[in-house]
Amino acid sequence: MLDLENELKVAHEFWDFLGGEGTYNDLLDIFERVGIELRPEIDEYFTKFNHK
């Protein structure tokens, strides 16, 4: 149904198509840095779901 080469873009192809070459890697770096910075807050949030 889809022309996979021309109509479907995911991950690297999608983000670089939207934002230019290197956008996907930039996003991965940003998510990693924010995740590290907010780790304590994220862990605290998820403790309410941890029913051991």
PLY file of the C-alpha trace (Angstrom):
ply
format ascii 1.0
element vertex 52
property float x
property float y
property float z
element edge 51
property int vertex1
property int vertex2
end_header
0.00 0.00 0.00
2.88 2.36 0.70
5.93 3.02 -1.38
8.35 2.41 1.51
11.27 4.07 -0.22
9.42 7.33 -0.90
6.42 7.56 1.42
7.45 6.15 4.79
10.16 7.64 6.96
10.92 6.60 10.54
13.55 7.45 13.14
16.71 8.79 11.50
15.15 9.36 8.06
12.08 11.09 9.51
13.85 13.55 11.80
16.64 14.36 9.36
14.00 14.93 6.66
12.17 17.39 8.92
15.10 19.18 10.49
18.06 18.57 8.25
21.09 16.34 8.46
22.06 15.51 12.03
18.70 16.34 13.61
18.05 12.76 14.74
21.39 12.53 16.56
20.85 15.96 18.10
17.48 14.82 19.45
18.98 11.65 20.92
21.65 13.75 22.66
19.04 16.16 24.03
16.85 13.36 25.37
19.86 11.75 27.03
20.99 14.98 28.71
17.49 15.85 29.92
16.97 12.28 31.14
20.18 12.44 33.17
19.28 15.84 34.62
15.72 14.86 35.52
16.48 11.29 36.65
15.72 11.92 40.34
12.37 13.53 39.49
11.48 10.74 37.05
12.43 8.04 39.58
10.36 9.74 42.29
7.34 9.92 39.99
7.49 6.23 39.14
7.89 5.05 42.73
4.12 5.39 43.17
3.67 2.67 40.51
6.21 0.31 42.07
4.12 -2.13 44.13
6.57 -4.79 45.27
0 1
1 2
2 3
3 4
4 5
5 6
6 7
7 8
8 9
9 10
10 11
11 12
12 13
13 14
14 15
15 16
16 17
17 18
18 19
19 20
20 21
21 22
22 23
23 24
24 25
25 26
26 27
27 28
28 29
29 30
30 31
31 32
32 33
33 34
34 35
35 36
36 37
37 38
38 39
39 40
40 41
41 42
42 43
43 44
44 45
45 46
46 47
47 48
48 49
49 50
50 51
